[in-house]
């Protein structure tokens, strides 16, 4: 993807928290490719050194192994940074139901530490990852900012709290925050392994191994699957957007609603497999359908999701074929 239409001051420094994870490592790589300096803060709790191996020796790249629960570490990491892209968090709805205290510590306290550090060090912009899960039990489609239901999991609750702090840090202290509500992101480097892996890489891994993919529910639940390059676009545009777009939150999605069973069919067709899925009962905390209205991000940030689901899934399959 070509990000050269966006320019930042020469020698700008971007701090990417969670930069050794799926989305963070893709952000690091894209920003290095634009010629800017990148500092990555990650405790490697879910991220991997493999994810940053391609650019670990780049002269403009710096890796800090550290925990966002440690305020002094946050302050150290933010010092000298112009832009913060805060991705570090624990994901997974089911795991958050098992460990709500850990989620509160990392996702909420960790984000508050980062916001406070960003305020102390006067960063130009603080862009942070929120989630479509904040729409909770409101079943209206498409999901529009301002119409949220009650969170269905501790994970969703932590993201709702991050948004509240993001707004407060703009209104109380003038920190230019932008919250991005990601909708089911997928693409290169997303971890296919473990009990809490996201559905697309998990399906690809299982199909490639000849194993049966598990579908929780009837498979007719739908998601607005969003290719990683669209998420990179949103983050960079959020850094460059006018100040009056800050202190707010935006859907970052593709605007489609793919049913899980259809996603599995697309993957089976591409991989040449014909494996019957294993249907299991629905999991608590999961929403039934999710599809975003992306008008607000398009208007205020200039967000431009050029990768359709079909384009993105092809790129993802090609990547996993070469890398798994
Ligand atoms: P990921 O797990 O691949 O990346 C998160 C990174 O944060 C990991 O590298 C992990 O090691 C790091 N991290 C976790 N706790 C940390 C801590 N205490 N200190 C420092 N680093 C820590 O997940 P991802 O899919 O890349 O998600 C990035 C962000 O986007 C997260 O905030 C997530 O909640 C949000 N999000 C992701 C999706 C998606 O579909 N992937 C959807 C909605 C929101």
Boltz pocket constraint, residues with backbone or C-beta under 6 A from the ligand:
constraints:
  - pocket:
      binder: B
      contacts: [[A, 17], [A, 18], [A, 19], [A, 20], [A, 21], [A, 22], [A, 23], [A, 24], [A, 41], [A, 42], [A, 43], [A, 44], [A, 45], [A, 46], [A, 47], [A, 48], [A, 66], [A, 67], [A, 68], [A, 69], [A, 86], [A, 87], [A, 88], [A, 89], [A, 90], [A, 91], [A, 106], [A, 110], [A, 129], [A, 130], [A, 131], [A, 132], [A, 180], [A, 181], [A, 182], [A, 183], [A, 184], [A, 185], [A, 186], [A, 198]]
      max_distance: 6.0
